[in-house]
């Protein structure tokens, strides 16, 4: 039984890592294409920090979904969008205060749209991972 629990958490962590990498790719693409002016620098260290933050917020979401009955019944997309927006509203200002990025609403509508999209997609993938592996 113990091995099954470890395997389950490896699956969760893998899903959260995939979500983080896709999120980083969206932001990097938007920056390279000139759609966004967030100013995110994707060094190896920043990518590792980004993946670690994705693990933390993914496991927080796992805890919330397991503890709240209503979250268990809600659609994956709905939870993902809500969670992505919450994380966007929390993490972007923290990173901006540290000088790592600009505030999206000060950098233009393209920055707002692309960064919100990246966080929402993270939230949807993380929620799908939790619901899919939670049913196994």
C-alpha positions as CSV (number, residue, x, y, z in Angstrom):
1,X,0.0,0.0,0.0
2,X,2.8,2.4,0.9
3,X,4.3,2.1,-2.6
4,X,0.9,3.0,-4.1
5,X,0.8,6.2,-2.1
6,X,4.3,7.2,-3.3
7,X,3.4,6.4,-6.9
8,X,0.3,8.5,-6.6
9,X,2.4,11.5,-5.4
10,X,4.9,11.0,-8.2
11,X,1.9,11.2,-10.6
12,X,0.6,14.4,-9.0
13,X,4.1,16.0,-9.0
14,X,4.6,15.0,-12.7
15,X,1.3,16.6,-13.6
16,X,2.1,19.8,-11.7
17,X,5.5,19.9,-13.4
18,X,4.0,19.5,-16.8
19,X,1.5,22.3,-16.0
20,X,4.4,24.5,-14.8
21,X,6.4,23.9,-18.0
22,X,3.5,24.6,-20.3
23,X,2.8,27.8,-18.3
24,X,6.4,28.9,-18.6
25,X,6.4,28.1,-22.3
26,X,3.2,30.3,-22.9
27,X,4.8,33.2,-21.0
28,X,8.1,32.8,-22.9
29,X,6.3,32.6,-26.2
30,X,4.3,35.7,-25.5
31,X,7.4,37.6,-24.4
32,X,9.4,36.5,-27.5
33,X,6.4,37.3,-29.8
34,X,6.1,40.8,-28.4
35,X,2.6,40.1,-27.1
36,X,3.7,40.5,-23.5
37,X,6.0,42.8,-21.7
38,X,6.0,41.1,-18.3
39,X,9.8,41.0,-18.3
40,X,10.1,37.4,-17.1
41,X,13.6,36.0,-17.5
42,X,13.7,32.3,-17.9
43,X,17.1,31.2,-16.6
44,X,17.6,27.7,-15.4
45,X,17.4,28.9,-11.8
46,X,14.2,30.8,-12.5
47,X,12.7,27.7,-14.2
48,X,13.5,25.5,-11.2
49,X,12.0,28.1,-8.8
50,X,8.9,28.2,-11.2
51,X,8.6,24.4,-11.1
52,X,8.9,24.4,-7.3
53,X,6.3,27.1,-6.9
54,X,4.0,25.0,-9.3
55,X,4.5,22.0,-7.0
56,X,3.5,24.1,-3.9
57,X,0.4,25.6,-5.4
58,X,-0.5,22.3,-7.0
59,X,-0.4,20.5,-3.6
60,X,-2.3,23.4,-2.0
61,X,-5.0,22.9,-4.6
62,X,-5.0,19.1,-3.9
63,X,-5.5,19.8,-0.2
64,X,-8.4,22.2,-1.0
65,X,-10.1,19.8,-3.4
66,X,-9.8,16.9,-0.9
67,X,-11.2,19.0,2.0
68,X,-14.0,20.9,0.3
69,X,-16.9,18.7,-0.9
70,X,-18.2,21.4,-3.3
71,X,-14.7,21.5,-5.0
72,X,-15.0,17.7,-5.6
73,X,-18.3,18.2,-7.4
74,X,-17.3,21.2,-9.5
75,X,-16.2,20.9,-13.1
76,X,-12.4,20.6,-13.7
77,X,-12.4,23.6,-16.0
78,X,-14.3,25.8,-13.5
79,X,-11.9,24.9,-10.6
80,X,-8.9,25.3,-12.9
81,X,-9.9,28.8,-14.0
82,X,-10.7,29.9,-10.5
83,X,-7.4,28.5,-9.1
84,X,-5.4,29.9,-12.0
85,X,-6.8,33.4,-11.4
86,X,-6.2,33.2,-7.6
87,X,-2.6,32.1,-8.1
88,X,-2.1,34.8,-10.8
89,X,-3.5,37.5,-8.4
90,X,-1.2,36.3,-5.6
91,X,2.1,35.4,-7.3
92,X,2.4,38.1,-9.9
93,X,2.4,41.0,-7.4
94,X,4.9,39.1,-5.2
95,X,7.2,38.6,-8.1
96,X,6.7,42.3,-9.1
97,X,7.5,43.5,-5.6
98,X,10.8,41.5,-5.9
99,X,11.6,43.2,-9.2
100,X,11.4,39.9,-11.2
101,X,8.5,41.0,-13.4
102,X,6.3,44.0,-14.2
103,X,2.7,44.2,-13.0
104,X,0.7,43.0,-16.0
105,X,-1.9,45.8,-15.7
106,X,0.9,48.3,-16.0
107,X,2.6,46.5,-18.9
108,X,-0.5,46.4,-21.2
109,X,-3.5,44.3,-22.2
110,X,-1.4,41.8,-24.1
111,X,0.6,41.1,-20.9
112,X,-2.6,40.7,-18.9
113,X,-4.2,38.3,-21.3
114,X,-1.1,36.2,-21.9
115,X,-0.2,35.9,-18.2
116,X,-3.8,35.1,-17.1
117,X,-4.0,32.5,-19.9
118,X,-0.8,30.9,-18.7
119,X,-2.0,30.7,-15.1
120,X,-5.5,29.5,-16.1
121,X,-4.0,26.7,-18.2
122,X,-1.8,25.8,-15.3
123,X,-4.9,25.6,-13.0
124,X,-6.8,23.5,-15.5
125,X,-4.0,21.0,-15.9
126,X,-3.3,20.8,-12.2
127,X,-7.0,20.3,-11.5
128,X,-7.3,17.6,-14.2
129,X,-4.2,15.9,-12.7
130,X,-5.8,15.9,-9.2
131,X,-9.2,14.7,-10.4
132,X,-7.8,12.1,-12.7
133,X,-5.4,10.5,-10.3
134,X,-7.7,11.0,-7.4
135,X,-10.2,8.6,-9.1
136,X,-7.7,5.8,-9.4
